């Protein structure tokens, strides 16, 4: 059995079904399961499915189940809990719903079509009981229910998830042991009918047809697609004949399209290439044309249905339009600021041939009176707005309405743009009422046939008190600082050692949250969330100061800057005042990003003591100076990325990083670029040549002693070349007041060469002395000059006088210079490595 309440949607207090089964106030409900199957027609303030009442104590809320479009509510012993649904309920569709309450674990669950959609924990602390049960009303007309109800059952136990799922899938039909659907019901202004159990879970096969006489092809295409369907696509002669007979039987007392009605096909783009107008896909339809058709060539480019098949027809002629539905469509009327979804959602009806009326789930209608479309409140009995004249004369799509009452704070007498659309929530409605996926909106290409999807793509909403010169401040946290993320992407690095500078080609990105703003329709692809230039220039943005360069303060907001809104969260909801599907995002949770490219030379302070075996770093000093710097801070998640080659001509770039220090200025961050010098070139051009020259000068000690000119000339030549090499190396480096390691090396090489030359001079002088002593003189006879005593004294003096030979002096020079060179090299390398 199915009970039908308020089929006309008129709310009354006396539409109710009262339970006839046995009830006792002494039978308490602690843990329980309550299930019901229902189909909504209309919704008043809320729809009451069932309520249990204790007449002795006058307690109306002992057990109650209520339904809205997007939520349900269960009341247990005067405690009630809203349960938001994971999907919105449609009118004219069967739903199966169960509530379970476990009084030991305090768990309350909501099942929709056999699946748990919501749960909560609450200690009710008392059982439910009563002596009166009713279905379809809550003892007030605004709580009454409009629709069908069946299978109302209550158990004094908790059914398993599997049992509930089987009931929802029409596999079982158990009866409650506290309230049973077969317990009997007394009906008051309620009708009933029987339905087989499987029918609850089967899609209804009956079609719904809307007919519109005397319209052009363009209007016919618009009407059907704006109603959420298409013109018929006839695939056989039998289908054409069936539709023709249907037009005769549906409205027998009218001009029921006696000749033709429009098809979805056309060959406007290419002759005899027939495509469906709604998706432009090619259709092979050669088998169901009328005889001698198509024959209109380029003068007739639309297809119309005739009893004997399709014909080639002139698109501008007036024919009938047939729109077919398998179930009632749900329309949304947007731009009205209605807080209740029951007054936003409408269903279309055709109560007269060629006519339309849209009835909301709640109290509003959109209908045509005296040739004008009006938006009316049927409960209070007044007109809210009238649609301005538009061709075609239908309300589907984006239309201007003259206000008779205040709407969204806009006074009567003005005009307001509002939208009546069959599109689902994840779609966008074009001006002509057709639907495209919502992410196609404002994606820099046209997707609507009327190209309306790329119009009014406002991304940012500014409050009235927004001031560009004021940074965002968090309400209630006036002492807190605004964290700004600085991300630097370095494209290339050019180190100028002589000038103590570093030239960078880079991009600075700053990210911050502005809680004053709201954003519209953010895309998952952040590159599509870019505001227009005029909007961008109204934003507050951090001003960057480059501290270690001559460049002035840099503003990231400029024509060559890239501004994006990064989508981080789901939307807060829809803008109920917008005549479009506008999702609103919070500026407090979705950051702004501004990036700009630069090419800047930064001053560096290099310590060249270990040159060319040194490791350097150069810092990029950045400071945020917009507004009061005490209100701004660099966020610790700031980062830097280097995209260029890590091996330069002179350096190897290490890991680039961002430094944040307590000793830095307020709002300051430093990007440190570590560099290790590549000393291979210095080894080849300085160390190896100088070492070779030093060895050459040392090897002159092994030349024959007699060729003094050659030895000295070679040593002097090496000395001159070393001096030239020293001068060249010094000219390619910054002038410093301290010695560099390369200076010490070259000075040592020069010094060794000079020492070798000194040894050559000493050796040559000793050689000269020995050559003079080899010239023998006659010795005096004994007694000639003082006798034997005198001679003995002379011999003694010659024997004890210090005398070093040339060979000994050469050996000392060779050993001393060699040991000096080896000791220096070992000490030099040890110092460099250490």
ZAMARGU-4260 file (C-alpha; in steps of 0.2 Angstrom, whole numbers, plus 5000, padded with zeros to 4 digits):
<rodrens>
0) 5000/5000/5000 | 5006/5018/4996 | 4998/5033/5003 | 4997/5049/4993 | 4996/5066/5003
5) 4992/5083/4995 | 4994/5079/4977 | 4990/5097/4973 | 5003/5103/4985 | 4991/5114/4995
10) 4997/5113/5014 | 4983/5108/5026 | 4982/5102/5044 | 4969/5089/5041 | 4979/5078/5028
15) 4984/5064/5039 | 4985/5045/5041 | 4982/5039/5059 | 4989/5022/5065 | 4976/5009/5070
20) 4988/4996/5078 | 4990/4993/5096 | 5001/5006/5106 | 5005/5006/5124 | 5012/5020/5135
25) 5021/5007/5145 | 5031/5000/5131 | 5047/5010/5129 | 5058/5013/5115 | 5077/5013/5120
30) 5086/5006/5105 | 5076/5006/5089 | 5076/5007/5070 | 5063/5018/5060 | 5062/5015/5041
35) 5051/5023/5028 | 5050/5024/5009 | 5044/5041/5002 | 5042/5051/4986 | 5041/5070/4987
40) 5029/5081/4977 | 5031/5097/4986 | 5039/5103/5002 | 5032/5116/5015 | 5043/5122/5029
45) 5047/5104/5032 | 5039/5087/5028 | 5034/5076/5042 | 5035/5058/5038 | 5030/5051/5055
50) 5027/5056/5073 | 5024/5047/5089 | 5013/5057/5102 | 5010/5055/5120 | 4993/5062/5123
55) 4993/5060/5142 | 5008/5072/5145 | 5006/5081/5129 | 5023/5077/5122 | 5023/5079/5103
60) 5041/5075/5100 | 5043/5057/5107 | 5048/5050/5089 | 5048/5060/5073 | 5055/5059/5056
65) 5056/5075/5045 | 5063/5079/5028 | 5070/5094/5018 | 5079/5094/5002 | 5096/5093/5008
70) 5094/5086/5026 | 5083/5076/5037 | 5079/5076/5056 | 5075/5063/5069 | 5068/5068/5085
75) 5069/5056/5100 | 5060/5060/5116 | 5061/5078/5113 | 5079/5079/5107 | 5082/5082/5089
80) 5097/5081/5077 | 5099/5087/5060 | 5107/5075/5048 | 5114/5084/5032 | 5113/5072/5017
85) 5127/5069/5005 | 5115/5072/4990 | 5100/5083/4988 | 5083/5075/4986 | 5073/5076/4970
90) 5054/5077/4968 | 5045/5062/4961 | 5059/5050/4965 | 5057/5036/4977 | 5069/5036/4992
95) 5071/5023/5006 | 5077/5030/5023 | 5081/5023/5040 | 5086/5030/5057 | 5094/5019/5070
100) 5097/5023/5088 | 5109/5013/5100 | 5105/5019/5118 | 5121/5010/5125 | 5133/5018/5113
105) 5123/5034/5110 | 5125/5031/5091 | 5112/5039/5079 | 5114/5034/5061 | 5104/5039/5045
110) 5103/5027/5030 | 5098/5034/5013 | 5094/5020/5000 | 5103/5007/5011 | 5119/5017/5014
115) 5125/5026/5029 | 5125/5045/5025 | 5127/5053/5042 | 5130/5048/5060 | 5131/5057/5077
120) 5133/5053/5095 | 5121/5059/5108 | 5115/5053/5125 | 5096/5055/5124 | 5095/5048/5142
125) 5076/5043/5141 | 5066/5032/5131 | 5052/5036/5118 | 5034/5031/5121 | 5017/5036/5116
130) 4999/5032/5112 | 4997/5040/5095 | 5006/5038/5079 | 5002/5048/5063 | 5010/5049/5045
135) 5010/5064/5034 | 5007/5078/5046 | 5015/5086/5062 | 4999/5094/5068 | 5002/5110/5059
140) 5000/5114/5040 | 5018/5120/5038 | 5024/5103/5044 | 5012/5093/5032 | 5019/5082/5019
145) 5015/5082/5000 | 5020/5066/4991 | 5019/5047/4993 | 5023/5037/5008 | 5025/5018/5010
150) 5033/5005/5021 | 5033/5014/5038 | 5040/5002/5051 | 5048/5004/5068 | 5057/4990/5077
155) 5062/4991/5096 | 5079/4984/5091 | 5093/4989/5079 | 5093/4981/5062 | 5109/4976/5054
160) 5116/4986/5039 | 5113/4971/5028 | 5095/4970/5033 | 5092/4989/5029 | 5101/4987/5012
165) 5090/4973/5007 | 5075/4983/5012 | 5081/4998/5002 | 5084/4987/4986 | 5067/4980/4987
170) 5073/4962/4991 | 5064/4960/5008 | 5049/4969/5016 | 5049/4965/5035 | 5036/4973/5046
175) 5040/4982/5062 | 5036/4975/5079 | 5033/4992/5087 | 5024/5000/5072 | 5020/4990/5057
180) 5014/4996/5040 | 5001/4982/5040 | 4994/4988/5057 | 4981/4998/5048 | 4978/5017/5045
185) 4964/5029/5046 | 4965/5040/5031 | 4960/5059/5032 | 4960/5067/5015 | 4973/5054/5009
190) 4972/5043/4994 | 4980/5026/4992 | 4985/5014/4979 | 4995/4997/4978 | 5012/4995/4971
195) 5022/4979/4968 | 5038/4979/4979 | 5050/4978/4965 | 5042/4994/4957 | 5049/5005/4971
200) 5067/5001/4964 | 5063/5002/4946 | 5065/5017/4935 | 5048/5022/4928 | 5047/5020/4909
205) 5033/5032/4905 | 5039/5047/4895 | 5033/5065/4897 | 5030/5075/4881 | 5030/5094/4879
210) 5023/5101/4863 | 5026/5119/4856 | 5017/5124/4840 | 5023/5136/4827 | 5041/5139/4831
215) 5057/5140/4820 | 5071/5128/4821 | 5082/5139/4832 | 5067/5142/4845 | 5063/5123/4845
220) 5082/5119/4848 | 5082/5132/4862 | 5066/5126/4870 | 5070/5108/4872 | 5088/5110/4877
225) 5083/5124/4889 | 5071/5112/4897 | 5085/5099/4899 | 5082/5088/4884 | 5084/5088/4865
230) 5072/5087/4850 | 5068/5069/4844 | 5081/5059/4835 | 5071/5048/4823 | 5080/5032/4819
235) 5067/5023/4809 | 5051/5026/4799 | 5041/5017/4813 | 5047/5030/4825 | 5042/5044/4814
240) 5024/5037/4812 | 5023/5034/4831 | 5027/5052/4835 | 5015/5058/4822 | 5001/5047/4830
245) 5006/5053/4847 | 5004/5071/4842 | 4986/5067/4837 | 4981/5058/4853 | 4990/5069/4866
250) 4980/5085/4862 | 4966/5080/4851 | 4956/5096/4853 | 4970/5107/4846 | 4980/5110/4831
255) 4991/5095/4835 | 5005/5098/4823 | 4996/5090/4808 | 5011/5091/4796 | 5029/5093/4803
260) 5038/5094/4819 | 5057/5098/4820 | 5071/5085/4822 | 5088/5087/4830 | 5097/5086/4813
265) 5104/5099/4802 | 5117/5101/4788 | 5121/5119/4790 | 5140/5117/4790 | 5142/5105/4776
270) 5129/5100/4763 | 5122/5083/4765 | 5133/5080/4781 | 5119/5078/4794 | 5124/5081/4812
275) 5114/5082/4829 | 5113/5101/4834 | 5116/5097/4852 | 5133/5089/4850 | 5138/5091/4831
280) 5141/5073/4829 | 5138/5065/4812 | 5123/5054/4810 | 5121/5041/4797 | 5102/5042/4793
285) 5100/5037/4775 | 5087/5024/4779 | 5073/5034/4786 | 5071/5049/4774 | 5055/5052/4766
290) 5054/5048/4747 | 5065/5060/4737 | 5072/5068/4752 | 5083/5077/4756 | 5081/5089/4742
295) 5083/5106/4748 | 5102/5108/4744 | 5109/5123/4753 | 5092/5132/4754 | 5085/5119/4766
300) 5097/5114/4780 | 5086/5108/4794 | 5077/5091/4796 | 5058/5090/4801 | 5048/5074/4805
305) 5034/5069/4794 | 5023/5054/4795 | 5033/5045/4781 | 5050/5050/4788 | 5062/5065/4788
310) 5061/5079/4776 | 5074/5093/4772 | 5066/5109/4778 | 5069/5128/4778 | 5076/5132/4796
315) 5066/5149/4797 | 5049/5141/4794 | 5037/5138/4809 | 5035/5120/4814 | 5030/5111/4830
320) 5043/5106/4843 | 5042/5090/4853 | 5052/5088/4869 | 5053/5071/4877 | 5057/5067/4896
325) 5059/5051/4905 | 5056/5059/4922 | 5051/5077/4928 | 5066/5088/4927 | 5072/5099/4941
330) 5075/5117/4938 | 5084/5130/4949 | 5079/5148/4949 | 5095/5157/4954 | 5098/5176/4959
335) 5083/5176/4971 | 5093/5174/4987 | 5081/5161/4993 | 5088/5153/5009 | 5077/5137/5007
340) 5081/5125/4993 | 5062/5121/4992 | 5060/5138/4985 | 5074/5137/4973 | 5070/5121/4964
345) 5056/5120/4952 | 5047/5107/4941 | 5040/5110/4924 | 5022/5106/4919 | 5012/5108/4903
350) 4994/5110/4907 | 4989/5117/4890 | 4995/5114/4873 | 5011/5125/4870 | 5011/5131/4888
355) 5022/5130/4902 | 5021/5132/4921 | 5035/5130/4933 | 5031/5125/4951 | 5043/5126/4965
360) 5045/5112/4978 | 5039/5126/4990 | 5027/5140/4987 | 5032/5149/4971 | 5026/5148/4953
365) 5033/5154/4937 | 5019/5155/4924 | 5012/5166/4910 | 4998/5178/4913 | 4991/5190/4900
370) 5006/5187/4889 | 5019/5190/4902 | 5029/5178/4912 | 5027/5181/4931 | 5036/5175/4947
375) 5023/5173/4960 | 5021/5168/4979 | 5006/5156/4978 | 5004/5156/4997 | 5004/5175/5000
380) 4996/5178/4983 | 5007/5192/4976 | 5018/5194/4961 | 5037/5195/4965 | 5043/5200/4947
385) 5038/5201/4929 | 5050/5195/4915 | 5054/5208/4902 | 5050/5205/4884 | 5063/5193/4876
390) 5063/5183/4860 | 5061/5168/4861 | 5047/5171/4874 | 5052/5158/4887 | 5059/5161/4905
395) 5072/5147/4903 | 5090/5154/4903 | 5097/5171/4910 | 5083/5184/4909 | 5079/5202/4915
400) 5065/5203/4927 | 5055/5219/4933 | 5054/5218/4952 | 5037/5220/4960 | 5043/5215/4978
405) 5060/5217/4986 | 5073/5203/4980 | 5090/5201/4988 | 5089/5218/4996 | 5085/5226/4979
410) 5070/5237/4980 | 5054/5235/4969 | 5054/5245/4953 | 5071/5240/4947 | 5076/5226/4936
415) 5086/5211/4941 | 5095/5197/4931 | 5089/5180/4936 | 5092/5162/4929 | 5080/5148/4927
420) 5090/5132/4923 | 5089/5113/4922 | 5108/5111/4924 | 5114/5101/4938 | 5125/5108/4952
425) 5142/5104/4944 | 5137/5113/4927 | 5136/5130/4921 | 5121/5138/4912 | 5124/5147/4896
430) 5113/5162/4893 | 5102/5152/4881 | 5099/5139/4895 | 5110/5125/4889 | 5123/5117/4901
435) 5141/5114/4900 | 5153/5107/4914 | 5156/5120/4927 | 5175/5120/4925 | 5173/5125/4907
440) 5167/5142/4914 | 5180/5156/4911 | 5193/5144/4904 | 5199/5155/4890 | 5189/5146/4877
445) 5171/5147/4871 | 5161/5132/4875 | 5143/5139/4875 | 5135/5141/4858 | 5131/5159/4862
450) 5149/5162/4870 | 5142/5167/4886 | 5153/5156/4896 | 5168/5169/4894 | 5158/5184/4900
455) 5158/5192/4917 | 5172/5181/4923 | 5175/5191/4939 | 5186/5182/4950 | 5188/5193/4966
460) 5175/5202/4976 | 5181/5217/4986 | 5172/5223/5001 | 5166/5241/5002 | 5179/5245/5015
465) 5194/5238/5006 | 5209/5249/5005 | 5224/5245/4994 | 5236/5253/5005 | 5231/5243/5021
470) 5238/5225/5023 | 5226/5211/5028 | 5224/5210/5047 | 5216/5195/5056 | 5201/5201/5066
475) 5204/5198/5085 | 5223/5196/5082 | 5229/5213/5079 | 5246/5209/5087 | 5249/5195/5075
480) 5260/5197/5059 | 5254/5193/5041 | 5265/5179/5035 | 5271/5181/5017 | 5278/5166/5008
485) 5293/5171/4997 | 5297/5158/4983 | 5312/5162/4972 | 5315/5153/4956 | 5333/5156/4949
490) 5334/5154/4931 | 5353/5158/4928 | 5368/5164/4938 | 5383/5174/4932 | 5397/5177/4945
495) 5408/5192/4943 | 5423/5188/4954 | 5433/5204/4949 | 5418/5215/4953 | 5413/5205/4968
500) 5395/5204/4961 | 5383/5191/4955 | 5370/5193/4942 | 5354/5183/4943 | 5340/5180/4931
505) 5326/5175/4943 | 5307/5175/4947 | 5300/5180/4964 | 5283/5174/4970 | 5275/5180/4985
510) 5260/5171/4993 | 5249/5178/5006 | 5231/5177/5013 | 5219/5191/5012 | 5204/5188/5023
515) 5195/5203/5017 | 5192/5195/4999 | 5181/5182/4992 | 5184/5173/4976 | 5172/5166/4963
520) 5173/5149/4953 | 5191/5145/4957 | 5198/5131/4945 | 5209/5116/4950 | 5221/5123/4937
525) 5228/5138/4946 | 5234/5146/4930 | 5216/5149/4925 | 5213/5158/4942 | 5221/5175/4936
530) 5211/5191/4938 | 5210/5205/4925 | 5224/5218/4925 | 5212/5232/4932 | 5207/5220/4946
535) 5225/5215/4950 | 5230/5233/4952 | 5217/5236/4965 | 5225/5222/4977 | 5236/5225/4991
540) 5253/5217/4988 | 5269/5216/4997 | 5283/5228/4991 | 5300/5220/4989 | 5316/5229/4994
545) 5332/5223/4987 | 5345/5227/5000 | 5362/5223/4992 | 5359/5230/4975 | 5357/5248/4968
550) 5340/5243/4962 | 5325/5253/4970 | 5311/5245/4979 | 5302/5233/4967 | 5283/5231/4967
555) 5277/5214/4961 | 5260/5221/4955 | 5264/5227/4937 | 5258/5224/4920 | 5271/5210/4917
560) 5267/5202/4934 | 5257/5186/4935 | 5243/5186/4948 | 5235/5170/4953 | 5223/5164/4966
565) 5227/5146/4973 | 5213/5135/4976 | 5216/5126/4992 | 5199/5122/4999 | 5182/5117/4994
570) 5169/5132/4991 | 5160/5139/5005 | 5144/5138/4995 | 5134/5146/4981 | 5131/5165/4979
575) 5112/5164/4981 | 5111/5182/4974 | 5120/5178/4957 | 5111/5174/4941 | 5123/5160/4938
580) 5131/5145/4947 | 5144/5155/4957 | 5154/5145/4969 | 5161/5156/4983 | 5179/5153/4991
585) 5186/5162/5006 | 5201/5173/5005 | 5206/5167/5022 | 5209/5149/5016 | 5214/5152/4998
590) 5230/5162/4995 | 5235/5175/4983 | 5250/5173/4973 | 5260/5187/4963 | 5276/5183/4953
595) 5287/5193/4943 | 5303/5191/4933 | 5319/5201/4937 | 5337/5202/4931 | 5347/5210/4945
600) 5366/5212/4950 | 5369/5209/4968 | 5384/5214/4978 | 5394/5200/4986 | 5408/5199/4999
605) 5420/5186/4994 | 5434/5180/5005 | 5448/5176/4993 | 5461/5170/5005 | 5461/5152/4999
610) 5459/5157/4980 | 5458/5147/4969 | 5454/5133/4981 | 5440/5144/4990 | 5422/5141/4993
615) 5411/5157/4992 | 5393/5162/4995 | 5383/5177/4990 | 5367/5182/4998 | 5352/5190/4990
620) 5344/5201/5003 | 5325/5203/5002 | 5314/5213/5013 | 5295/5216/5013 | 5292/5234/5016
625) 5273/5236/5012 | 5265/5246/5025 | 5271/5244/5043 | 5285/5231/5042 | 5281/5226/5060
630) 5265/5219/5053 | 5273/5208/5040 | 5284/5192/5042 | 5292/5180/5031 | 5284/5163/5032
635) 5296/5148/5037 | 5290/5138/5022 | 5298/5151/5010 | 5309/5142/4997 | 5321/5144/4983
640) 5324/5133/4967 | 5338/5134/4955 | 5334/5128/4937 | 5351/5133/4929 | 5366/5123/4927
645) 5376/5119/4943 | 5393/5120/4934 | 5398/5137/4928 | 5414/5143/4920 | 5422/5146/4937
650) 5411/5139/4950 | 5400/5124/4955 | 5384/5130/4963 | 5379/5121/4978 | 5362/5119/4987
655) 5353/5136/4986 | 5343/5139/5002 | 5332/5153/5011 | 5339/5159/5027 | 5328/5167/5041
660) 5337/5174/5055 | 5333/5183/5072 | 5346/5196/5068 | 5339/5201/5052 | 5328/5216/5049
665) 5309/5214/5051 | 5302/5205/5035 | 5320/5201/5029 | 5325/5185/5021 | 5341/5180/5012
670) 5343/5168/4998 | 5361/5160/5000 | 5370/5154/4984 | 5385/5143/4989 | 5398/5142/4977
675) 5414/5131/4976 | 5427/5137/4964 | 5433/5125/4950 | 5452/5126/4951 | 5456/5116/4936
680) 5459/5131/4925 | 5470/5138/4939 | 5480/5122/4940 | 5483/5122/4921 | 5487/5140/4919
685) 5495/5145/4935 | 5501/5131/4946 | 5508/5119/4933 | 5517/5132/4923 | 5524/5140/4939
690) 5529/5123/4945 | 5538/5119/4929 | 5547/5135/4929 | 5552/5133/4947 | 5558/5115/4943
695) 5568/5122/4928 | 5576/5135/4939 | 5580/5121/4952 | 5587/5110/4938 | 5600/5124/4933
700) 5609/5118/4949 | 5613/5102/4940 | 5621/5111/4925 | 5640/5110/4923 | 5648/5122/4935
705) 5659/5130/4922 | 5644/5137/4911 | 5639/5150/4924 | 5631/5161/4910 | 5619/5148/4904
710) 5614/5143/4922 | 5610/5161/4927 | 5602/5165/4910 | 5590/5151/4912 | 5586/5155/4930
715) 5583/5173/4926 | 5572/5169/4911 | 5562/5158/4923 | 5561/5172/4936 | 5555/5184/4922
720) 5541/5172/4916 | 5536/5169/4934 | 5535/5188/4937 | 5524/5190/4921 | 5513/5175/4927
725) 5511/5183/4944 | 5506/5200/4936 | 5493/5192/4925 | 5485/5182/4939 | 5484/5197/4950
730) 5476/5207/4937 | 5462/5195/4935 | 5457/5195/4953 | 5450/5208/4965 | 5463/5219/4973
735) 5464/5214/4992 | 5474/5219/5006 | 5478/5202/5011 | 5488/5188/5003 | 5479/5175/4993
740) 5485/5157/4992 | 5489/5159/4974 | 5499/5174/4978 | 5509/5164/4991 | 5512/5151/4978
745) 5519/5162/4965 | 5529/5172/4978 | 5537/5156/4983 | 5541/5151/4966 | 5549/5168/4963
750) 5558/5166/4979 | 5564/5149/4975 | 5570/5155/4958 | 5579/5170/4966 | 5587/5158/4979
755) 5593/5147/4965 | 5601/5163/4957 | 5610/5167/4973 | 5617/5149/4975 | 5623/5151/4957
760) 5632/5167/4962 | 5640/5159/4977 | 5645/5143/4968 | 5653/5154/4954 | 5662/5165/4967
765) 5669/5149/4975 | 5674/5142/4959 | 5683/5158/4955 | 5692/5157/4972 | 5698/5139/4969
770) 5704/5143/4952 | 5715/5157/4959 | 5722/5146/4973 | 5728/5133/4960 | 5741/5145/4954
775) 5756/5138/4964 | 5769/5151/4971 | 5788/5146/4977 | 5789/5142/4996 | 5803/5150/5006
780) 5818/5140/5011 | 5819/5135/5030 | 5827/5149/5039 | 5826/5161/5025 | 5812/5171/5033
785) 5813/5165/5051 | 5818/5147/5051 | 5808/5131/5053 | 5797/5138/5066 | 5790/5151/5054
790) 5786/5138/5041 | 5777/5127/5053 | 5766/5141/5059 | 5761/5145/5041 | 5756/5127/5037
795) 5746/5126/5053 | 5736/5141/5048 | 5732/5133/5031 | 5726/5117/5038 | 5714/5124/5050
800) 5707/5138/5039 | 5688/5134/5035 | 5687/5129/5017 | 5671/5122/5007 | 5673/5116/4990
805) 5662/5120/4975 | 5656/5102/4974 | 5650/5103/4993 | 5642/5120/4990 | 5632/5113/4975
810) 5627/5098/4985 | 5621/5110/4999 | 5611/5120/4986 | 5603/5106/4978 | 5598/5097/4995
815) 5592/5114/5003 | 5582/5120/4988 | 5574/5103/4986 | 5569/5101/5004 | 5562/5118/5004
820) 5551/5115/4989 | 5545/5099/4996 | 5542/5106/5013 | 5532/5121/5006 | 5521/5110/4994
825) 5517/5098/5009 | 5513/5113/5020 | 5503/5122/5006 | 5492/5106/5002 | 5489/5103/5021
830) 5483/5120/5024 | 5472/5120/5008 | 5464/5103/5013 | 5463/5108/5031
</rodrens>
